Amino acid sequence: MAVQAAVKSTGQFLRDFMKEESAGGIVLMVSAFAALVVANSGLASWYTGMLGTEIALTVGGTGIEKPALLWINDGLMALFFFLVGLEVKREVLTGQLSSWKQASLPLFAALGGMVLPALVFLGINWNTPENLNGWAIPAATDIAFALGILALLGSRVPVALKALLLAVAVIDDIGAIVIIALFYTPGVETTMLMGAAIVFALLALLGWARVGSRIPYILLGIVLWYFVLKSGVHATLAGVALAMTIPVTTRGGDNLLEHMEHDLHPWVAFMVVPIFAFANAGVGLLDVELSALLAPLPLGIALGLIIGKQLGIVGFAWLATKSGIASLPVGISWMQIWGLSLIAGIGFTMSLFIGNLAFASPEQIAAVKLGVLSGSLIAAIAGVFILRAASKPAL
């Protein structure tokens, strides 16, 4: 009886925890910390070997063989991008981005938050051409981490500021998707891309007909992922393409888009993203000297996230308000916008993802991890400090 009670109590605790806004961010932090611990312990060789284990999936003589790390980055992360696509579509149709009045401020802030970090990175790495392909790494914002940090601050953060950060992060994700498609696609296999286009057309037809069953979308989505993977375009973009075909309202009157987003969110937040974090955040720090953090690649990433995000988001938001294009939400101060710009400097998931696309060298990828982890950590701490100073808890 005692064991049953303990299991029931633990189950209830986990259910309550998963409902918390901060839960996804906390699990992500724990996963990243666990990766660092394992990578700097006696388990380091096991960690490296596990991620390098070849896994093959074949059907009728045709299939895919990849190391475990790439199954995570190309396969599991397609679910993450599918969820991002659903969130983007919802926000554009019915949410924070559905009107110019609502979208203008986050649009300009997000644009600045992508351009300035990239310029900071390029400025620091201009004389190291082998690093220039990483220019987009500090332009990214990690939605789960950022919103998790805001949730931990509780009532000190007004709802309007959380909504603004979400809108900025969603637009940032749109920018990251476009960047991946345009700049990190080395070559295209035309036949496979045509196959992907045909499957996408079938999916679009299902969406246009407002088909309510999830099964055809899932099955055709898997086929689309395969064709996109084989085409040379990064496979995760298949998730975004699939999301664009999901209808908001089916013929039966159900909101399929929101239902799929709601059902998928816990799987992505508590499985997909933590697994990605554990697989990609592990970097050996035992032999790392302080000078390694000052090398152009990690320094450009870290300063892009810390300095570039602040200058870009605050600067472009200020220009937009002063020109009359946008206005600050009621009850939001410029100091809170400053704190938001620092929280947006938590690049983590998307920054690590782009880093893996930008570089093949293990040394460069290790440097990317150093830059992303140090920059995101400093940005998070500074952002919490500024927001605590700028906001009083609600009574």
Beta strands, then each sheet from edge to edge (+ up, - down):
strand 1: 54-59
strand 2: 62-67
sheet 1: 1+ 2-
end
